[in-house]
Amino acid sequence: MPQRKSRLQGSESKTRFDNTQLRILQAVIILMVAFALVGIAVLVLDSHFPATQFVLRGGGPSRYTEVTPRYIDIWAVRPGDRLRFVTIFHPEGGVLLSEDNIVTVAGPLVLREESVEQVEPLGAEIVESEFLAGPGADSNYVYQLFKLEQSPDSDIYGIDVMAADVPYISPIDQTTRQLALGAPSQTFYEQVVVAVAFPRGTRIVDITELQPYRRVRVGGWVVYYFDTTALPQQGAIRIQYHQPQGSPQALDPMEVDARR
């Protein structure tokens, strides 16, 4: 005689809870909580750091191009409020257009002639140099004007200057400095880039006015790139930072140029 199923046995498949649905529900809840926590973290960070800090965390797209004529100005901030200034020109077709193959290039403003610690030509020879008074409001400073002859085996020319007592750096407090660089408008060059380099570990407080389009590491340096090719009017680059310490590694200006 067949045994009769109990009512509990007969209804077991209908009353058992579906564990798969529970796991899916739990996963959805966890994801929602995670997204909420990320949003809160972004809001907290955004309230404590300038908005530019988030932009500068990424590398940014390269604007490397072989167009000529073009040039790049490199400003490497060193301990003790010293600056290394490098300017590299790529003339049209790699060749100077002047009849005598001579071009003039200006160094940075300094307080006195003795403030220039080291000078090295790039892709050229120094034919002549002289110190002149700075223009306008900068007449209390001087700058060195170089006459360069491009080397026959080089398609660039430029100058590399190490200097102290420069007007571009001003103190905000005991540890914070501001680097301020003018960015004139121009129409002759196909590309003009300004690169500002800090030893790795230097904390950037804020960047105002012109904003960098790219941030990369070159050796022991962090380099910020600004495109000033087609400014509608005179601009400025202003970067507040904590003064770097120690002895930074050597910086290769040609690599900085290539990484633009």
C-alpha positions, 0 to 999 in steps of 0.5 A: 500500500503506497505511503501518503505524502505529508502536506509538508512534504508535498509543499516543500518545493513551493515554500523553499526560499530562492538563495540565488535571488538573495545573493543577487540582492546582496551584491546589488546592495554592496555595489550601491554602498560602494558607489556611495562611499566613493562619492563621499570620498571625492566630495571630501577630497574636493573640499580640501584640495584645489580642483586642479589637483585632480586634473594634474593627477593624470598624464594628459595627452601629448601635443608632440608635433614636428611642425616648425618653427617652434620652441619650448621654454623649460623652467626647472625649480631647484632648492634655494629658490634657484632656477634652471632656464632652458630654451630650445628653438626648432627653426623652420626646416631646421635651418636658420633663415638669417643670412649670417646664421646668427640669432639672438636669444635672451636668458632669464632676468636676474638681480645681478650679473653674478647671479648667473651661475652657469651657461651652456649653448645648445646646438650652437656656439656663443658668438657674443653676449652682454648684460642688459637692463630688464624692460619696464618694471623689471629695470632693477634686474638684468638679463643676458642677451646671447648671439648664437651661431647654429652648429652645421650638424644641428637642427636646433639652437638654444641656451641653458642657464642656471641662475639665482636671485630671480624675480620669478619666485616669490615667498608666500610663507616660510615654506611656500613659494609662488612661481610666476611666468609671463606668457605673451601672445604670438603669431609667428611660431607654429607651437610654443610650449612652456614646461615647468619642472619640480623635483619629485616629491615637491608638493604643488599647492595650487595652479592658477590662470593658465592650466597645464595640458600634460603632467609627466615624470622625467627622471627624478622630476615632475614636469607640467606642460603649458601650451601658449601657442595661440593665446588671445592676449598676454597670460600668466602661469602661477604655481604655488608649491612647497620649496623642494629640498635636497639635491635633485637629479639631473634633468635632460632638457631634450627628453622634456622637449620630446615628451611635450 
